[in-house]
Amino acid sequence: LTFDDGPGPYTEKLLDILDKYDAKATFFLIGSKVSAHTNTLRRMQSRGHQLGNHSWSHPELNKVSAEQLASEIDQTNNAIKQAVGTKPNIIRPPYGAFNRAVLEQFRQRGMSAVVWSVDTRDWADRNSEIVCSRAVAGARNGAVILMHDIHPTSVNAVPCILNSLKQQGYSFVTVQNLIGDMTPGAVYP
């Protein structure tokens, strides 16, 4: 499971749910939100979740100037480093939007792009049952499921997803544990 656009008001509840099910997730964080939620980031890290960059202000990175692109990446990396002591080595470009120039900026920073293989469309359908059924229907070995922890309906769908998929024999790991070593500038999965 991967969660974009946080941290936010529902992230702590999500961490409680993940703890209860002994599930690990990857969080792609908005840099401008990080300093207000440093304790949440520290909890993510201490519980074995992975932290990734999701830009500072959520623009389409392939449509901004080279200067803004660099700033979106670097400000967020620095905010995450200030909160937890390490910079992320993965980044999810907002909207999944990137081009060669964007990937080159990631490569220069030793970062890999992580997109998704299952889109729950939880931002469009604020309905926990629909979100759960999409996640479960799309699940395969190696699936990277896209969700957003800024929506209460998304967080409320997580117990259903974890229950259903654990019954089918799936386990929930970080992107790093799923993919292993990643090449900077490459796109996964």
FIKE-121204 format. One record per residue (C-alpha): residue in one letter; y, z, x; residue number from 0. Coordinates in nm, 2 decimals. Last residue first. Layout:
BEGIN
+------+--------+--------+--------+-----+
: code :     yy :     zz :     xx : pos :
+------+--------+--------+--------+-----+
:    A :      Y :      Z :      X : NUM :
...
+------+--------+--------+--------+-----+
This chain:
BEGIN
+------+--------+--------+--------+-----+
: code :     yy :     zz :     xx : pos :
+------+--------+--------+--------+-----+
:    P :  -0.08 :  -1.08 :   0.70 : 188 :
:    Y :   0.14 :  -1.09 :   0.90 : 187 :
:    V :   0.43 :  -1.29 :   1.06 : 186 :
:    A :   0.47 :  -1.34 :   1.43 : 185 :
:    G :   0.79 :  -1.25 :   1.63 : 184 :
:    P :   0.62 :  -0.98 :   1.83 : 183 :
:    T :   0.24 :  -1.02 :   1.83 : 182 :
:    M :   0.06 :  -0.75 :   1.63 : 181 :
:    D :  -0.22 :  -0.52 :   1.76 : 180 :
:    G :  -0.42 :  -0.37 :   1.47 : 179 :
:    I :  -0.40 :  -0.53 :   1.13 : 178 :
:    L :  -0.52 :  -0.26 :   0.89 : 177 :
:    N :  -0.44 :   0.04 :   1.11 : 176 :
:    Q :  -0.09 :  -0.09 :   1.18 : 175 :
:    V :  -0.04 :  -0.18 :   0.82 : 174 :
:    T :  -0.12 :   0.18 :   0.73 : 173 :
:    V :  -0.44 :   0.27 :   0.56 : 172 :
:    F :  -0.58 :   0.30 :   0.21 : 171 :
:    S :  -0.95 :   0.29 :   0.15 : 170 :
:    Y :  -1.13 :   0.07 :  -0.09 : 169 :
:    G :  -1.48 :   0.15 :  -0.23 : 168 :
:    Q :  -1.43 :   0.02 :  -0.59 : 167 :
:    Q :  -1.38 :   0.38 :  -0.71 : 166 :
:    K :  -1.11 :   0.41 :  -0.44 : 165 :
:    L :  -0.95 :   0.11 :  -0.60 : 164 :
:    S :  -0.92 :   0.25 :  -0.95 : 163 :
:    N :  -0.82 :   0.60 :  -0.85 : 162 :
:    L :  -0.56 :   0.48 :  -0.60 : 161 :
:    I :  -0.41 :   0.23 :  -0.83 : 160 :
:    C :  -0.40 :   0.47 :  -1.13 : 159 :
:    P :  -0.25 :   0.75 :  -0.91 : 158 :
:    V :   0.01 :   0.49 :  -0.78 : 157 :
:    A :   0.15 :   0.37 :  -1.12 : 156 :
:    N :   0.38 :   0.67 :  -1.15 : 155 :
:    V :   0.55 :   0.57 :  -0.82 : 154 :
:    S :   0.61 :   0.23 :  -0.96 : 153 :
:    T :   0.74 :   0.35 :  -1.30 : 152 :
:    P :   0.98 :   0.59 :  -1.11 : 151 :
:    H :   1.14 :   0.29 :  -0.94 : 150 :
:    I :   1.29 :   0.34 :  -0.58 : 149 :
:    D :   0.94 :   0.35 :  -0.43 : 148 :
:    H :   0.91 :  -0.03 :  -0.44 : 147 :
:    M :   0.57 :  -0.20 :  -0.43 : 146 :
:    L :   0.40 :  -0.48 :  -0.23 : 145 :
:    I :   0.02 :  -0.46 :  -0.17 : 144 :
:    V :  -0.11 :  -0.58 :   0.17 : 143 :
:    A :  -0.47 :  -0.68 :   0.11 : 142 :
:    G :  -0.72 :  -0.65 :   0.40 : 141 :
:    N :  -1.03 :  -0.64 :   0.18 : 140 :
:    R :  -0.91 :  -0.76 :  -0.16 : 139 :
:    A :  -0.69 :  -0.61 :  -0.43 : 138 :
:    G :  -0.51 :  -0.85 :  -0.66 : 137 :
:    A :  -0.65 :  -0.73 :  -0.99 : 136 :
:    V :  -0.60 :  -0.37 :  -0.89 : 135 :
:    A :  -0.24 :  -0.42 :  -0.79 : 134 :
:    R :  -0.16 :  -0.62 :  -1.10 : 133 :
:    S :  -0.34 :  -0.37 :  -1.33 : 132 :
:    C :  -0.14 :  -0.08 :  -1.17 : 131 :
:    V :   0.19 :  -0.25 :  -1.21 : 130 :
:    I :   0.12 :  -0.34 :  -1.58 : 129 :
:    E :   0.01 :   0.02 :  -1.65 : 128 :
:    S :   0.32 :   0.17 :  -1.48 : 127 :
:    N :   0.57 :  -0.04 :  -1.67 : 126 :
:    R :   0.90 :  -0.13 :  -1.51 : 125 :
:    D :   0.81 :  -0.50 :  -1.50 : 124 :
:    A :   1.06 :  -0.68 :  -1.28 : 123 :
:    W :   1.08 :  -0.45 :  -0.98 : 122 :
:    D :   0.71 :  -0.38 :  -1.01 : 121 :
:    R :   0.63 :  -0.74 :  -0.94 : 120 :
:    T :   0.29 :  -0.61 :  -0.82 : 119 :
:    D :   0.31 :  -0.87 :  -0.54 : 118 :
:    V :  -0.03 :  -0.89 :  -0.35 : 117 :
:    S :  -0.06 :  -1.06 :  -0.01 : 116 :
:    W :   0.25 :  -0.91 :   0.15 : 115 :
:    V :   0.51 :  -0.97 :   0.43 : 114 :
:    V :   0.50 :  -0.80 :   0.77 : 113 :
:    A :   0.72 :  -0.94 :   1.04 : 112 :
:    S :   0.65 :  -0.83 :   1.40 : 111 :
:    M :   0.90 :  -0.65 :   1.63 : 110 :
:    G :   0.93 :  -0.65 :   2.00 : 109 :
:    R :   1.31 :  -0.67 :   1.98 : 108 :
:    Q :   1.34 :  -1.03 :   2.11 : 107 :
:    R :   1.05 :  -1.12 :   1.88 : 106 :
:    F :   1.24 :  -1.00 :   1.57 : 105 :
:    Q :   1.55 :  -1.20 :   1.67 : 104 :
:    E :   1.32 :  -1.51 :   1.72 : 103 :
:    L :   1.17 :  -1.45 :   1.37 : 102 :
:    V :   1.52 :  -1.47 :   1.22 : 101 :
:    A :   1.60 :  -1.79 :   1.41 : 100 :
:    R :   1.27 :  -1.94 :   1.30 :  99 :
:    N :   1.33 :  -1.87 :   0.93 :  98 :
:    F :   1.31 :  -1.57 :   0.71 :  97 :
:    A :   1.31 :  -1.46 :   0.34 :  96 :
:    G :   1.03 :  -1.23 :   0.23 :  95 :
:    Y :   1.28 :  -1.11 :  -0.04 :  94 :
:    P :   1.42 :  -0.87 :   0.23 :  93 :
:    P :   1.26 :  -0.93 :   0.57 :  92 :
:    R :   0.98 :  -0.67 :   0.63 :  91 :
:    I :   1.00 :  -0.53 :   0.98 :  90 :
:    I :   0.75 :  -0.39 :   1.21 :  89 :
:    N :   0.78 :  -0.22 :   1.55 :  88 :
:    P :   0.97 :   0.08 :   1.42 :  87 :
:    K :   1.20 :   0.28 :   1.65 :  86 :
:    T :   1.09 :   0.63 :   1.75 :  85 :
:    G :   1.25 :   0.97 :   1.74 :  84 :
:    V :   1.21 :   1.05 :   1.37 :  83 :
:    A :   1.56 :   1.05 :   1.22 :  82 :
:    Q :   1.76 :   0.90 :   1.50 :  81 :
:    K :   1.50 :   0.64 :   1.56 :  80 :
:    I :   1.51 :   0.54 :   1.19 :  79 :
:    A :   1.89 :   0.51 :   1.21 :  78 :
:    N :   1.87 :   0.31 :   1.53 :  77 :
:    N :   1.61 :   0.07 :   1.40 :  76 :
:    T :   1.83 :   0.03 :   1.08 :  75 :
:    Q :   2.15 :  -0.04 :   1.27 :  74 :
:    D :   1.96 :  -0.28 :   1.50 :  73 :
:    I :   1.80 :  -0.50 :   1.24 :  72 :
:    E :   2.10 :  -0.55 :   1.00 :  71 :
:    S :   2.34 :  -0.57 :   1.30 :  70 :
:    A :   2.14 :  -0.85 :   1.47 :  69 :
:    L :   2.13 :  -1.05 :   1.14 :  68 :
:    Q :   2.50 :  -0.98 :   1.09 :  67 :
:    E :   2.58 :  -1.12 :   1.43 :  66 :
:    A :   2.36 :  -1.43 :   1.39 :  65 :
:    S :   2.53 :  -1.50 :   1.06 :  64 :
:    V :   2.35 :  -1.43 :   0.73 :  63 :
:    K :   2.14 :  -1.67 :   0.52 :  62 :
:    N :   1.80 :  -1.64 :   0.68 :  61 :
:    L :   1.83 :  -1.26 :   0.66 :  60 :
:    E :   1.85 :  -1.26 :   0.28 :  59 :
:    P :   2.05 :  -0.94 :   0.25 :  58 :
:    H :   1.90 :  -0.59 :   0.20 :  57 :
:    S :   2.18 :  -0.36 :   0.33 :  56 :
:    W :   2.05 :  -0.21 :   0.66 :  55 :
:    S :   1.73 :  -0.41 :   0.70 :  54 :
:    H :   1.37 :  -0.34 :   0.58 :  53 :
:    N :   1.25 :  -0.17 :   0.90 :  52 :
:    G :   0.91 :  -0.01 :   0.91 :  51 :
:    L :   0.77 :   0.34 :   0.90 :  50 :
:    Q :   0.40 :   0.41 :   0.90 :  49 :
:    H :   0.23 :   0.70 :   0.72 :  48 :
:    G :   0.05 :   0.96 :   0.92 :  47 :
:    R :   0.15 :   1.27 :   0.73 :  46 :
:    S :   0.40 :   1.38 :   1.01 :  45 :
:    Q :   0.57 :   1.04 :   0.99 :  44 :
:    M :   0.63 :   1.04 :   0.62 :  43 :
:    R :   0.74 :   1.40 :   0.64 :  42 :
:    R :   0.99 :   1.32 :   0.91 :  41 :
:    L :   1.12 :   1.03 :   0.70 :  40 :
:    T :   1.16 :   1.26 :   0.40 :  39 :
:    N :   1.34 :   1.51 :   0.61 :  38 :
:    T :   1.58 :   1.24 :   0.73 :  37 :
:    H :   1.67 :   1.14 :   0.38 :  36 :
:    A :   2.05 :   1.11 :   0.37 :  35 :
:    S :   2.05 :   0.94 :   0.72 :  34 :
:    V :   1.80 :   0.68 :   0.60 :  33 :
:    K :   1.97 :   0.52 :   0.31 :  32 :
:    S :   2.18 :   0.27 :   0.50 :  31 :
:    G :   1.87 :   0.17 :   0.70 :  30 :
:    I :   1.67 :   0.05 :   0.40 :  29 :
:    L :   1.31 :   0.15 :   0.48 :  28 :
:    F :   0.99 :  -0.04 :   0.47 :  27 :
:    F :   0.73 :   0.23 :   0.41 :  26 :
:    T :   0.37 :   0.19 :   0.51 :  25 :
:    A :   0.10 :   0.39 :   0.33 :  24 :
:    K :  -0.18 :   0.63 :   0.40 :  23 :
:    A :  -0.41 :   0.78 :   0.13 :  22 :
:    D :  -0.55 :   1.13 :   0.13 :  21 :
:    Y :  -0.55 :   1.12 :  -0.25 :  20 :
:    K :  -0.34 :   1.43 :  -0.29 :  19 :
:    D :  -0.13 :   1.35 :   0.01 :  18 :
:    L :  -0.05 :   1.00 :  -0.13 :  17 :
:    I :   0.06 :   1.17 :  -0.46 :  16 :
:    D :   0.28 :   1.42 :  -0.28 :  15 :
:    L :   0.43 :   1.14 :  -0.07 :  14 :
:    L :   0.51 :   0.96 :  -0.39 :  13 :
:    K :   0.69 :   1.26 :  -0.53 :  12 :
:    E :   0.90 :   1.28 :  -0.22 :  11 :
:    T :   0.98 :   0.91 :  -0.25 :  10 :
:    Y :   1.11 :   0.94 :  -0.61 :   9 :
:    P :   1.48 :   1.00 :  -0.53 :   8 :
:    G :   1.51 :   0.74 :  -0.27 :   7 :
:    P :   1.38 :   0.63 :   0.08 :   6 :
:    G :   1.35 :   0.35 :   0.00 :   5 :
:    D :   1.38 :  -0.02 :  -0.05 :   4 :
:    D :   1.01 :  -0.12 :   0.00 :   3 :
:    F :   0.67 :   0.05 :  -0.04 :   2 :
:    T :   0.35 :  -0.08 :   0.12 :   1 :
:    L :   0.00 :   0.00 :   0.00 :   0 :
+------+--------+--------+--------+-----+
